Amino acid sequence: MLSSISNLISGQSGINSGQLVADLVAATRQPREATIQQKQQLNSARISALASASSSLNTFADALSGILDGRRFAGDLVSSNGGVATASFIDGQKPQGLPVSLEVKQLAAEQRIISRNFTGPDAAVGTGTLTLTTSTGAFDIIIDATNDSLAGLRDAINTADAGVTAKIVSDNRGTRLVVSGKQGANESFSIAAPGPDPITGAPSPLTDFAYASGSTTGMAKVSDAADSIVMMDGIELVNSSNVIENAIVGVRLNLLSAAPGAAITISGDKPVATTRDLVSEFIDAYNTLKRGLNTATAPGTDSASGGPLAGNRAIRDMTTRLGRMSSAILSTDGPFRTLADIGVRTARDGTLELDSPTFDRAMAADPTAVAQMLDPVTPDANHPGLAGTLDAVRTALQDANSPLTLAKARFAQVNKQLDDLRTKLDDDINRYQANLQQTFSNMDRQLAILRQTQQYVDQQASIWNGSNKN
């Protein structure tokens, strides 16, 4: 003991105070940091799993929208004469009422007028104000020294944004101005020139660009404004455009040429999917979501840890709501009202399966009723169909006060608390390290004093021993 103290005082102990401080700090920090890190990893896994579950729900909803795409069950649209009219789908709508007989009696047309020949785009046209009158009002077209040319007049008309367009055409005979309106009988227009010079009485040069229906002076008529006229299944339809979207639900007609007296047919060819395909694809998409939820919520065992969301209330709520879809009312009337009525069953693990004999009997009895239950033409509260039922589930789960939303907020709060704990740990360890360094610094000073005292005692002892020898 006395030897150890002597060694310590004499600096022969070999103690490295810097390393000792580092070891003590590490020993203090490690268990607390490991606990925080473990909690952060678990919480991060929960946040990730919850986000994945929420994303999977949206993916399921998007997949269902694709499954219920009406065009897959109508087939591609076909025109018996693509030179007269073609047909295309309108996004977000289900084609209805096909096939139809269509006779294009007249195409919609825009009014078009043309000027006399000029020497070129830079040819002067005169100054003054033309008045352009359209279905939307009167517009002044001002020509002055800065734009006194055929090209300047073209630009002034286009800049007026009056619903007409002007362009210049040239050939071997010269350069002319062409003014065109919009399609439709109500889209005709006129152009009035300024009056004669008040002093000389000479007519304005801009009279070359005047136009009124029936006039023989000024610009010449190329075509009149007109509506399209078609006969659809014997009913006359008049529209201001050659693109018609309100004649057949979910179908856009593009009229290309008039063919009075020659009826064509617009129809859907063989569908690429059947009602069985719809149900099977729905079950597959649902089961993908359900298996993911089962993995995330699997309970732990003696040999394996559970899923990150095992026992989580939000996922239980989500699973419960989704599990009710097979028994949810898709239609309040008709022979079939739920998925279970057409053979969709819930297996022990919560996934869905199709009882083919039950489904086949339902399809044999009333295939239209099955299709209408799954995907109603006009969804409403009494006929939500698959999409409406899932939307209700998704809305409830993503509501601001839903368990899913609250769980996300709770995990985010836990994440912040753990970050705060890590910051506090850093602060605590820094203070602990500073205290240790101060303590060992004080010890070093005390040891220095003791060493000085020891040296003094040793010197006095030597002197005393020398005196005794004499």
WOFENGI-V645220 format. One record per residue. N is the residue number from 1. RES is the residue in one letter. NEAR is the number of other C-alpha atoms within 10 Angstrom. Layout:
BEGIN
n=N res=RES near=NEAR
n=N res=RES near=NEAR
END
This chain:
BEGIN
n=1 res=M near=6
n=2 res=L near=7
n=3 res=S near=8
n=4 res=S near=11
n=5 res=I near=12
n=6 res=S near=15
n=7 res=N near=13
n=8 res=L near=16
n=9 res=I near=20
n=10 res=S near=16
n=11 res=G near=13
n=12 res=Q near=11
n=13 res=S near=12
n=14 res=G near=8
n=15 res=I near=10
n=16 res=N near=8
n=17 res=S near=15
n=18 res=G near=11
n=19 res=Q near=10
n=20 res=L near=14
n=21 res=V near=19
n=22 res=A near=14
n=23 res=D near=12
n=24 res=L near=13
n=25 res=V near=16
n=26 res=A near=14
n=27 res=A near=11
n=28 res=T near=14
n=29 res=R near=16
n=30 res=Q near=10
n=31 res=P near=11
n=32 res=R near=13
n=33 res=E near=16
n=34 res=A near=11
n=35 res=T near=10
n=36 res=I near=16
n=37 res=Q near=15
n=38 res=Q near=11
n=39 res=K near=15
n=40 res=Q near=19
n=41 res=Q near=12
n=42 res=L near=14
n=43 res=N near=19
n=44 res=S near=17
n=45 res=A near=16
n=46 res=R near=21
n=47 res=I near=21
n=48 res=S near=15
n=49 res=A near=21
n=50 res=L near=24
n=51 res=A near=14
n=52 res=S near=15
n=53 res=A near=21
n=54 res=S near=20
n=55 res=S near=13
n=56 res=S near=19
n=57 res=L near=21
n=58 res=N near=15
n=59 res=T near=14
n=60 res=F near=20
n=61 res=A near=20
n=62 res=D near=14
n=63 res=A near=16
n=64 res=L near=20
n=65 res=S near=15
n=66 res=G near=14
n=67 res=I near=20
n=68 res=L near=21
n=69 res=D near=17
n=70 res=G near=22
n=71 res=R near=23
n=72 res=R near=17
n=73 res=F near=22
n=74 res=A near=20
n=75 res=G near=16
n=76 res=D near=16
n=77 res=L near=20
n=78 res=V near=17
n=79 res=S near=22
n=80 res=S near=15
n=81 res=N near=13
n=82 res=G near=15
n=83 res=G near=12
n=84 res=V near=19
n=85 res=A near=24
n=86 res=T near=19
n=87 res=A near=22
n=88 res=S near=17
n=89 res=F near=18
n=90 res=I near=15
n=91 res=D near=12
n=92 res=G near=11
n=93 res=Q near=14
n=94 res=K near=21
n=95 res=P near=23
n=96 res=Q near=14
n=97 res=G near=11
n=98 res=L near=15
n=99 res=P near=16
n=100 res=V near=15
n=101 res=S near=17
n=102 res=L near=22
n=103 res=E near=23
n=104 res=V near=24
n=105 res=K near=17
n=106 res=Q near=19
n=107 res=L near=23
n=108 res=A near=24
n=109 res=A near=21
n=110 res=E near=24
n=111 res=Q near=22
n=112 res=R near=22
n=113 res=I near=22
n=114 res=I near=22
n=115 res=S near=19
n=116 res=R near=14
n=117 res=N near=14
n=118 res=F near=18
n=119 res=T near=13
n=120 res=G near=16
n=121 res=P near=20
n=122 res=D near=14
n=123 res=A near=14
n=124 res=A near=18
n=125 res=V near=23
n=126 res=G near=19
n=127 res=T near=19
n=128 res=G near=18
n=129 res=T near=18
n=130 res=L near=22
n=131 res=T near=16
n=132 res=L near=21
n=133 res=T near=18
n=134 res=T near=19
n=135 res=S near=14
n=136 res=T near=10
n=137 res=G near=10
n=138 res=A near=14
n=139 res=F near=17
n=140 res=D near=17
n=141 res=I near=20
n=142 res=I near=17
n=143 res=I near=19
n=144 res=D near=14
n=145 res=A near=11
n=146 res=T near=8
n=147 res=N near=19
n=148 res=D near=18
n=149 res=S near=21
n=150 res=L near=23
n=151 res=A near=20
n=152 res=G near=21
n=153 res=L near=26
n=154 res=R near=20
n=155 res=D near=16
n=156 res=A near=17
n=157 res=I near=22
n=158 res=N near=17
n=159 res=T near=13
n=160 res=A near=15
n=161 res=D near=10
n=162 res=A near=19
n=163 res=G near=17
n=164 res=V near=22
n=165 res=T near=18
n=166 res=A near=20
n=167 res=K near=17
n=168 res=I near=16
n=169 res=V near=13
n=170 res=S near=14
n=171 res=D near=8
n=172 res=N near=5
n=173 res=R near=9
n=174 res=G near=13
n=175 res=T near=20
n=176 res=R near=22
n=177 res=L near=22
n=178 res=V near=20
n=179 res=V near=23
n=180 res=S near=21
n=181 res=G near=22
n=182 res=K near=23
n=183 res=Q near=22
n=184 res=G near=22
n=185 res=A near=18
n=186 res=N near=14
n=187 res=E near=21
n=188 res=S near=22
n=189 res=F near=27
n=190 res=S near=16
n=191 res=I near=21
n=192 res=A near=18
n=193 res=A near=21
n=194 res=P near=16
n=195 res=G near=16
n=196 res=P near=13
n=197 res=D near=10
n=198 res=P near=8
n=199 res=I near=6
n=200 res=T near=7
n=201 res=G near=9
n=202 res=A near=10
n=203 res=P near=14
n=204 res=S near=17
n=205 res=P near=16
n=206 res=L near=19
n=207 res=T near=20
n=208 res=D near=17
n=209 res=F near=22
n=210 res=A near=20
n=211 res=Y near=23
n=212 res=A near=16
n=213 res=S near=12
n=214 res=G near=8
n=215 res=S near=11
n=216 res=T near=10
n=217 res=T near=12
n=218 res=G near=20
n=219 res=M near=23
n=220 res=A near=21
n=221 res=K near=19
n=222 res=V near=13
n=223 res=S near=13
n=224 res=D near=20
n=225 res=A near=20
n=226 res=A near=22
n=227 res=D near=21
n=228 res=S near=23
n=229 res=I near=22
n=230 res=V near=25
n=231 res=M near=18
n=232 res=M near=19
n=233 res=D near=13
n=234 res=G near=11
n=235 res=I near=11
n=236 res=E near=13
n=237 res=L near=15
n=238 res=V near=16
n=239 res=N near=20
n=240 res=S near=21
n=241 res=S near=21
n=242 res=N near=22
n=243 res=V near=17
n=244 res=I near=18
n=245 res=E near=18
n=246 res=N near=12
n=247 res=A near=14
n=248 res=I near=18
n=249 res=V near=15
n=250 res=G near=19
n=251 res=V near=24
n=252 res=R near=20
n=253 res=L near=20
n=254 res=N near=17
n=255 res=L near=23
n=256 res=L near=16
n=257 res=S near=16
n=258 res=A near=19
n=259 res=A near=17
n=260 res=P near=13
n=261 res=G near=10
n=262 res=A near=12
n=263 res=A near=19
n=264 res=I near=19
n=265 res=T near=19
n=266 res=I near=23
n=267 res=S near=20
n=268 res=G near=19
n=269 res=D near=14
n=270 res=K near=12
n=271 res=P near=13
n=272 res=V near=12
n=273 res=A near=15
n=274 res=T near=13
n=275 res=T near=17
n=276 res=R near=15
n=277 res=D near=13
n=278 res=L near=21
n=279 res=V near=22
n=280 res=S near=17
n=281 res=E near=17
n=282 res=F near=21
n=283 res=I near=19
n=284 res=D near=16
n=285 res=A near=20
n=286 res=Y near=23
n=287 res=N near=18
n=288 res=T near=13
n=289 res=L near=21
n=290 res=K near=22
n=291 res=R near=14
n=292 res=G near=14
n=293 res=L near=23
n=294 res=N near=18
n=295 res=T near=15
n=296 res=A near=23
n=297 res=T near=20
n=298 res=A near=15
n=299 res=P near=15
n=300 res=G near=12
n=301 res=T near=8
n=302 res=D near=6
n=303 res=S near=6
n=304 res=A near=8
n=305 res=S near=11
n=306 res=G near=16
n=307 res=G near=19
n=308 res=P near=22
n=309 res=L near=26
n=310 res=A near=19
n=311 res=G near=14
n=312 res=N near=17
n=313 res=R near=13
n=314 res=A near=19
n=315 res=I near=24
n=316 res=R near=17
n=317 res=D near=15
n=318 res=M near=22
n=319 res=T near=17
n=320 res=T near=12
n=321 res=R near=17
n=322 res=L near=20
n=323 res=G near=17
n=324 res=R near=12
n=325 res=M near=21
n=326 res=S near=19
n=327 res=S near=15
n=328 res=A near=19
n=329 res=I near=21
n=330 res=L near=27
n=331 res=S near=24
n=332 res=T near=14
n=333 res=D near=12
n=334 res=G near=11
n=335 res=P near=15
n=336 res=F near=21
n=337 res=R near=22
n=338 res=T near=22
n=339 res=L near=23
n=340 res=A near=19
n=341 res=D near=16
n=342 res=I near=23
n=343 res=G near=20
n=344 res=V near=22
n=345 res=R near=18
n=346 res=T near=17
n=347 res=A near=10
n=348 res=R near=7
n=349 res=D near=10
n=350 res=G near=17
n=351 res=T near=18
n=352 res=L near=22
n=353 res=E near=16
n=354 res=L near=19
n=355 res=D near=13
n=356 res=S near=13
n=357 res=P near=11
n=358 res=T near=15
n=359 res=F near=21
n=360 res=D near=14
n=361 res=R near=13
n=362 res=A near=19
n=363 res=M near=17
n=364 res=A near=10
n=365 res=A near=12
n=366 res=D near=13
n=367 res=P near=15
n=368 res=T near=13
n=369 res=A near=19
n=370 res=V near=23
n=371 res=A near=20
n=372 res=Q near=19
n=373 res=M near=26
n=374 res=L near=25
n=375 res=D near=24
n=376 res=P near=20
n=377 res=V near=16
n=378 res=T near=10
n=379 res=P near=17
n=380 res=D near=11
n=381 res=A near=11
n=382 res=N near=11
n=383 res=H near=22
n=384 res=P near=23
n=385 res=G near=27
n=386 res=L near=26
n=387 res=A near=20
n=388 res=G near=18
n=389 res=T near=18
n=390 res=L near=20
n=391 res=D near=15
n=392 res=A near=13
n=393 res=V near=17
n=394 res=R near=18
n=395 res=T near=12
n=396 res=A near=16
n=397 res=L near=21
n=398 res=Q near=16
n=399 res=D near=12
n=400 res=A near=11
n=401 res=N near=11
n=402 res=S near=15
n=403 res=P near=21
n=404 res=L near=25
n=405 res=T near=16
n=406 res=L near=15
n=407 res=A near=19
n=408 res=K near=18
n=409 res=A near=13
n=410 res=R near=14
n=411 res=F near=16
n=412 res=A near=15
n=413 res=Q near=12
n=414 res=V near=16
n=415 res=N near=18
n=416 res=K near=13
n=417 res=Q near=13
n=418 res=L near=17
n=419 res=D near=15
n=420 res=D near=12
n=421 res=L near=15
n=422 res=R near=17
n=423 res=T near=12
n=424 res=K near=12
n=425 res=L near=16
n=426 res=D near=14
n=427 res=D near=12
n=428 res=D near=13
n=429 res=I near=16
n=430 res=N near=13
n=431 res=R near=12
n=432 res=Y near=17
n=433 res=Q near=18
n=434 res=A near=12
n=435 res=N near=13
n=436 res=L near=19
n=437 res=Q near=17
n=438 res=Q near=12
n=439 res=T near=12
n=440 res=F near=15
n=441 res=S near=13
n=442 res=N near=12
n=443 res=M near=13
n=444 res=D near=14
n=445 res=R near=11
n=446 res=Q near=13
n=447 res=L near=16
n=448 res=A near=15
n=449 res=I near=13
n=450 res=L near=16
n=451 res=R near=17
n=452 res=Q near=14
n=453 res=T near=13
n=454 res=Q near=15
n=455 res=Q near=13
n=456 res=Y near=12
n=457 res=V near=12
n=458 res=D near=12
n=459 res=Q near=12
n=460 res=Q near=12
n=461 res=A near=12
n=462 res=S near=12
n=463 res=I near=11
n=464 res=W near=11
n=465 res=N near=11
n=466 res=G near=10
n=467 res=S near=9
n=468 res=N near=8
n=469 res=K near=6
n=470 res=N near=5
END
